[in-house]
């Protein structure tokens, strides 16, 4: 039931975010996670609270599943002072080190060496932490991908490389951009990193796979590569009209939509319709509260421009963030 609640929360949060974007309350880029909720929810449920998460710019689902406050997340999307990064980061750069959520990153593949650095720190300090780094199939052809896998393998670092393969890098199918074939996880074999695929539309399959894999990584066996097969039901971003996909492909994947499929699973002897509806009503109230919070939050003060920057400048009379 907790897994279903998280998936339903992410789905509704993303739908509401799309609405707020079209109303002009969210600006810039907005990349929705609709269709991929089972990956974030199943994964976060299988990890320890001390583990690190590093992800890409489609990061709302990961953040909410990790336990970031939906109010603060929505406020960050709005660019308000009460957001996760005081309204200065926006949709693609959610961040909360208290949750081990070490950021979404807009540079394709740029998060991979950062994750290896975190894993190196854990290894050096002998901390039982796993670093999970999410990336999409669009990152496969970046140099950082190969550099990160190689270094993690050479140093046997506790990092889980987690490919969310939704078949498209922006508007181009993976078949047209990656010469290695559909079983992308086999790319890890060159670096002698164990790897496997998982059904990214099945939250229980994801949970089971990550629980098993994370235990191996945490136990000192070195890095692992996990490929989750999934599909995004919306465009690359809100600016994407999705003319490159055909209706038949979408219909095939919609039958595997992780939210209604898991709902049907629960109705088959786990929960009643009334119980699930109460969960959904609770989620609706939480999302509406997040929107109300963002709407009522102030914009950042201009002095925030000088906080948290490397040259040491700070807002007059204010202490910099730790």
N, C-alpha and C positions, 0 to 999 in steps of 0.2 A: 504493500500500500504506500509505503514511503517512496519507493521508486516511482510508482505511478504519479504520486503527487508532484515529485520533482519534474518529471517529464511534462506533465500538464502545465506546471508553472512556467517552464521554459517556453513551451508552445504558445501559451497565451501572452507571455511577456513579449515574445518576438512579434506576434500579430499586432499587439498594441503599439509596439515600437514602430512598425510599418505605418500604422495609422497616424501616429504622432509625426512621423517624417513627412507624410503627405500633407499634413496640416502646417508644416513649416516650423514645428517646435523642436525637431531634431534636424541638424544640418550636417553638411559634410558627407562622408561616406557612411553607409549602413549596410552591413553584411549579415544577413539573417541565418539562423541555425536550424530553421524549420526542416524537419525530416531526419536530422542527425542526433536528436535528443537522447536516444538510447546509448550512444557512445559516451557522452559526457556523464550521464547519470550512473550508468553501470560502472564506469571507470572510477569515478570519485568515491562511490560506495565501497570499492575494493581497496582503496588506498588508506594509508595512515595519515592522521592529521599533520604530522611533521614532514610529510613528503613535499617536494617541490613540484609545481606545475608551471610550465612555460608553454605558451601557445601562440597561435597566429591571430590574424585580425578578425576572424569569425569567432569571437571569444565570449559572447554573452552567455551561451549555454554552459561553457566550461566554468565561467565565473559563478553563475547561480548554482550550479550543481556542487561547486566547491564550498558554497555557504556564504558567498558575498551577499550583502543585504540588497534585495531588489530595489529598494528605495534609493540607495546610494548609486547603484548601477544606472537606474533611469535618470537620476540627477546628473550623472556624468555624461550620459547621452545628450542631455539637454544643455550641457556646458555650464552647469550651476556649481556654486561654491560648495555645496554639500555632497558633491559627487566623490567617487572613489579617489580621484586625483585632483580634487578641488575645481573640477570643471575644465582643467587644462589639457586633458588627454583625449577625451572623447571615446567614441565607440571602439576604436581599434586598439586601445591601450589601457584596458582595465587592469587594476593592480591592487593587491592587498597582501603585503608580506606577512601579516599576522595569520593569514590562512595558507601561507606557503604559495600563494598565487603570484608568481613573479613576472607577470605581465603578458599582454597580448602584443604582438609585434607586426608592423605593417610591411616590413621588408621581407619579401618571400624568401624563406630559408634562413633569414637572419637570426632567428631564435635558436637554431640548432647549435652553433658554437657556444652561445650563452648557456644553454642547458648542459653542455659538456663541462663548462667551467663550474657550474653549480655542483655537478656530480663529482668533479675533481676535488672540490672543497670538502664535500661529504666524505670522500674516500680518504683524503689527507687527514681529516679530523677524526676519522674512524666513527662517524655518525651513521646509524642504521637508516639512512634516508634513501629513498628512490627519487630520482628526478624523471618526471614524465614530460616529454616534449611532443606536442601535437604539431603536425604539419599536413599540408594537402598534397595532392599529386602534382600540383604545379611547382612544388619545390624539388622534385626529383632531379631536375636537370641543372640545379644550382651547384656551384663548386662547394659551398658550405656543407651540402648534404654528404658528399664523399669525404670531405675533411673531417667532419664530425664523427661519422661512423668509424673512420680509420683510427682516429685518436682514441675514441672510447674503447675500441677493441684492443689497441696496443697497450693501453693502460688499465684495461679491464675495469672500467668505471661503472658505477651503479646507475645507469640511465636506460630508460625505456623509450625507444624511438617509436612514435605512434602515428602511423599514417592513416588519416581519414580520407580514404579514396572514394570521392563522390563522382568520379569519372570525368569531371571537367575542371580545367584550370582556366578561370574566367569563362570564355565562350568556346574553348577548344577541347575536344575530346582527348582523353589520355592516349587513345590509339594513334593519334596523329602527332603526339609529342614525345612519347616514350617508346624506345625501340625494344625494350626488354620484354614486352608482352604484358598480358593482363595480370599475371601472378607477380605483382611488383615486389612482394616480400622476399622473393628469391634474390633480389639485389644485395641483400645483406650477406649472402653466402660468400661473396668475394672477400668480405672482411671477417669471415668465420664467426659471424654473429648469428646465433639461433633465431629463427623467425617462424611466424605462422600467420594464417588469416583467421578472422573471426567475422561472423555475421553482425555487422554494425547496426542492423535494424532490430536486433533481439537483445533487450537489456539484460536478460538473465545470462545469455551466452557471453556478452561482454563482461559482465561481473565475474563469471566463473573464469574466463580466460585471464583477466587482469589479476585476479586474486592469485592464480597459479603462477603467472609470470612474475609478478611483483615479488613474490616470495623467493623465487630463484635469484632475481637481481639483488634483493636485499641480503640474501645469504652469501653474497660474494662471488656469484658465478659470472659476473660481468654483464655487459649490455644485452638487450633483447630488442628485436624488431617485430612490432605487431601491426598488421594491416587490417583495418576495419573497412569492410565493404559497405558503402552507404550511398545516399543520394540526397541532394538538396532539392526541395520542392520549389523554392523560389530562385530568382536569378542570382548571379554572382553578387550583385549589390542591388540597391533599389533603383539604380540607373539602368539596369539590364532588362531589355524587353524579351529575352530568352527566345529569339527567333531561330537559334541554332539547334533546338531540340524538337523532336517530333512528338506528336500527341501520344502515339502508341507506346513509346518508351516511358513517358510519364505515367501512363495508366498502369503499366506493369509494376512500377515501383510504388505507386500509390496504394496498391493492394497490400503492400508490406509496410505501410505507414506504422512506425513503432508505437505511436500513442494509441490509436484505436485497436491495433492488434493486441497490445498488452492489456488494454481494457477488457477486451473479449476474453482473454486468458483468465483474468481475475474473476470475471463473472461466472466462469466455469468451476465453481466450488470454493473460491477464495473469498469473494466479497459479493454483496448484494448491490443492485442498482441504486438503492437509496444511499448506501454507504459511499459509493463512488460519486454520486451526485453531491453529497455533502462535501467531499474532497474538492470537487470542481467549483462549488460555490465559494469555498474558502479560498481557493486559488484566485477566483475572479475578484474577490474582495482585496486580496493582497496586491494584485496588479493595479487595481483602481487606486489603492492607497499609494502605490509607488508613483503613479502619474500625478496624483494630487500633491505628493511631497515635492516632486520635481517642479510642478507648476508654481508652487508657493515658495520655492527656494530662491535666494538672491543670486545674481550674477557675481562672478569673482571680482574682487576689488582690483583695480589696475595695478596696485602694488604687488599682486601675486606674480606679475611678470618677473620679479627679481628674487623670488623665493625658489629654493631647490635648484639653483644653477651652479655650475662648476666654478665660476670665477669668484665665488664667495660673496657676491653682493646679496643683500637681503632687504626686505621691506623695513623702512625706518621704524625703530622702536620694537621690532618683532624678532623673535628668535627663529632661526631656521629649523625646518623639520629634521628629526634625527635621520 
